[in-house]
């Protein structure tokens, strides 16, 4: 029998990672970020997106430090856009 790849959705991949490491802080959001950024290859079927679980695990093993700064918002108070401001 052929060795089939373990294809999972981001949610399922996060669940599998939690089974392997119950204390992991790596969540579904991080996996989706890696998929969208192209760091981990993504498989698209219709409107659904999947990842090869083994490839994801290899990527995480090779990159112990990940730069996820692109997904974080600035802290503090956001500037109100001009078209929303009220004239007082």
C-alpha positions as CSV (number, residue, x, y, z in Angstrom):
1,X,0.0,0.0,0.0
2,X,1.3,3.5,-0.9
3,X,2.4,5.8,1.9
4,X,-0.4,8.5,1.7
5,X,0.3,12.0,2.8
6,X,-1.6,13.2,5.9
7,X,-3.6,16.1,4.5
8,X,-5.4,18.1,7.1
9,X,-7.2,21.4,7.4
10,X,-5.6,24.1,9.6
11,X,-8.0,23.2,12.4
12,X,-7.3,19.5,12.2
13,X,-3.5,20.1,11.9
14,X,-3.6,22.2,15.1
15,X,-5.5,19.3,16.8
16,X,-2.9,16.8,15.7
17,X,-0.1,19.1,17.0
18,X,-1.8,19.3,20.4
19,X,-1.9,15.5,20.4
20,X,1.8,15.3,19.8
21,X,2.6,18.1,22.2
22,X,-0.2,18.9,24.7
23,X,1.5,22.0,25.9
24,X,2.0,23.6,22.5
25,X,1.0,27.3,22.1
26,X,1.0,26.9,18.3
27,X,-2.6,27.3,17.2
28,X,-4.8,27.2,14.1
29,X,-4.3,30.9,13.5
30,X,-0.5,30.4,13.2
31,X,-1.0,27.5,10.8
32,X,-3.3,29.6,8.6
33,X,-0.7,32.4,8.6
34,X,2.1,30.0,7.4
35,X,-0.2,28.6,4.7
36,X,-1.2,32.1,3.4
37,X,2.4,33.4,3.6
38,X,3.7,30.5,1.5
39,X,6.1,29.2,4.1
40,X,4.2,25.9,4.2
41,X,2.7,24.6,0.9
42,X,-1.1,24.8,0.8
43,X,-3.4,22.5,-1.2
44,X,-6.7,24.1,-2.4
45,X,-9.8,22.1,-3.1
46,X,-12.6,24.4,-4.1
47,X,-12.8,27.0,-1.3
48,X,-11.1,24.8,1.3
49,X,-7.4,24.9,2.1
50,X,-5.3,22.0,3.4
51,X,-1.8,21.4,4.5
52,X,0.4,18.3,4.5
53,X,0.8,17.6,8.3
54,X,4.3,16.0,7.8
55,X,5.5,19.0,5.9
56,X,4.2,21.3,8.6
57,X,6.0,19.3,11.3
58,X,9.2,19.3,9.3
59,X,8.9,23.1,8.8
60,X,8.4,23.7,12.5
61,X,11.4,21.4,13.4
62,X,13.7,23.3,11.0
63,X,12.5,26.8,12.1
64,X,12.5,27.0,15.9
65,X,12.1,30.7,15.7
66,X,9.2,32.0,13.6
67,X,8.6,35.6,12.6
68,X,4.9,36.1,13.0
69,X,5.1,39.9,13.2
70,X,3.1,40.4,10.1
71,X,-0.1,39.1,11.8
72,X,0.1,41.1,14.9
73,X,-1.6,44.5,15.2
74,X,0.0,47.5,16.8
75,X,-0.7,48.0,20.4
76,X,-2.3,51.1,21.7
77,X,-5.1,53.3,20.4
78,X,-5.8,53.2,16.7
79,X,-6.1,56.4,14.7
80,X,-9.6,57.0,13.6
81,X,-9.9,57.2,9.8
82,X,-10.8,60.6,8.3
83,X,-14.1,59.4,6.8
84,X,-15.4,58.3,10.2
85,X,-14.4,61.4,12.3
86,X,-17.2,63.6,13.7
87,X,-17.1,67.3,13.3
88,X,-17.7,68.9,16.7
